[in-house]
Amino acid sequence: MEEKESIAAFMRRCYDRGLTTATGGNISMKVGDIMLITPSGKDKASLSADDIAEVRIETGENLTPGKKLSIESGMHRMIYLRRPDAGAVVHCHPLFASLFSAAEEKIDTTLIAENWFLLDKVIKVSYALMGTEELAVAVSSASCGGDALLLENHGALAVGKTLLSAFDRMECLEQAAKLTYLSKTMCIRGLNSEERAAVARMR
């Protein structure tokens, strides 16, 4: 299935870009009433289409019982149930975004226009143990307010209509986190309110 190869390829890309660890992170895509998702515990650098699992979105039934589902399958599934517009979800543990997930300071998405365009605001979700229903409920609820999320003391998550758009947001989120961190070492001019409004109208 072409969609499974795309998921595996983007997961490998996340690892190659340093957006996640060898067995960390997960990616899913909605295909009709089915969710395709990366498995648990597999090396993300060598993931293949054959590793991708299938889950019925409405019920959570594993349609590929020979494959161990990602620990965050419930979180992905609940996002699709709450967000009919969502076509893909990328969850990673990028270095700088993860740093901000554990910090009081917020990521500034207004330093460059592209980040403001793609991300708008970044929503922070209060801590809940990974893989739990509590986390799934909190993240899926927060996703209704935006497409870029920080999971407190955990990592980052991006939602998109397509797999490429979700990956693009994840990459831009990490870039915005780096820029925010580095901006503390120099005098920075961010977008003013009129400039932000102009970009928002483009969005």
N, C-alpha and C positions, 0 to 999 in steps of 0.2 A: 504494500500500500504506500503510495507516494507521500501521504501525510505523515506516516510513521517515520519514513526516511528523513523528512524535513525536521521533525521533532528531534531525532537523534543527531542530525547535523547541527542544529542550533544549540543543543546541549553540549556537543563537542566544542562548538564555537565559544560558548560561555566559559568553558574550562580553559580553552586556549587563550582567551582574553583576560584570564585571571579574575573572572567574575564569580567563581565558585571553587570549591575544593574537589578533590578526586571523587568523593562519594556524596558530596553535599549538593543541595539545590534540586529543583524539579521543574519540569516544563509540561504543560498540557495544551491540548487543542480540542475544540469542540467540532465534531462532525455529525450533524443532525442531532439525534438524541443520545449520541455516544461521546464519551470523553476519552481521548487517547492521552496517556500519561507515562512519563519515565518511571522505571521501577526503583525499588529500594535497594541500596547497598551496592549498586553496580558502578564500575569505573566509568566516570563521565567522559574520559578521554577516548574510550574505545566503544562507546555505545553504538548499537546498530538498530536498524528497523525491527529486527526480530525480538529485541528486548522490550519494545513498547507495549504496554498493557492497554486493555480496553475496559471501560467502566460505563454502565448505564447511568446516565446523569440523574434521572428521576429517583432511582432506588439505591444506587451505590453498588449494585451487583457487579462483581468482577467477572467479566465475560471471557477472561483468559486466566483461569484458575491456576495454570502452571507458572504464572508470573507473580512475583511478590510486589504488591502495589506500593507506591511511594507512601511514606508515613503521612504526607500532607495531602493525600487524595481527597479527604473530606473537605479540606479548605478550598481546593480547586473546584470541587463539585458544587459547593455552596455558593461560590462566586458566580458560576454559570446559572444557578437557580435564581440568584438575585439580580444578575446582570444579563438580560437577554441579548444585549448588544456585544457582549464579550465573546471573542472568538478564540483567544489564547491567553494563557497566564504563564509568566516567567518568574520563578522564585529563586533567588541566588543569595550568596553571602559575599558580596564584593567588599574589599578591604575598607575603603573610606566610607561608603554608605553604612556598612555595619558598625563602623566607629561612631557615626552619628546616631545609629539606633540605640547606642548606649550612653549618649550624651544629652545634656539639657539643651544645648544649642541646636538650632534648626539649620537645615540645608537651604542656602539662598539660591533660588532658581532664577533670580532676576539679574544675574551678572552678565549673561549673554542671552541674546534674543532667542536662539534655537532652543535652549533649555526651557525658557519661559513658555515658548510655543508648544513644545512637546509635553512638558510636565505640569505646567501651571503650579499649583501648590502641591507640596508633599505631605501626605497624611501620615501621622504617627499613630500606631496601634499599641495600646497598653500591653504589657507583658502577659503572656499566657504560655504554658508549657507546650513545646512543639509536639505536633501530632495529635493534639487534643481537640475535642469538640468545642471547648471554650475558645481556643484560638481560631478555629474555623468560623465560628459565629462572629467573633470580633472582627476578623479580617474581611469576611464577606460583607458585613454591614458597613465597614469603613470604605470598602471599594465602591460603594454607591456614591461616594462624595468625591472620587478622584481616581486616576489611573496609576499613580505612583505612590507606593506605601512603604513606610519603614516599620518593621516589626521590632518592637523594643527588645533590646538585648538578644537579637536573633538574626536579622538580615533585612533584605529588601524584596519587594514584589511589584511587578508591573503587569497591567492589563492592557490588551489591545484587541482591535477587531480582527487583526491577522497576527500570525506568529512573528512576522518581521516587525510590525509596529510595537508589539510587546517587548521584543528584544531591543529594539531601538530605544524605547523608553528606559529599559534597564541600563543600557550603556550610557545614556544621557544622565540618568540619575547618579551613576557613579562619577561621571565627569563633573556634574554639579557639586557633588560632595567634595571632590578633589579641589575644585575651584574655590569653594567656600573655605576649606581648610587653608589653602595657600593664600587666599586673599587677606588673611590676618597678618601677613608679613609685609603688606604694601598698602598704599592709599588707592582705593578702588572706586571707580564711578560705575554704579549699577544703572539699570534702566529706571528712568523716572516714571511717575504715574501715567503721564500722557503716552510715553513710549510703550509701557506695558499694556495700556488700553488699546493701542494701535495693533500690537501683536495679537492680543486677545480677539480683536475683530477679525483678523486673518484666520485665527483658529476656527 
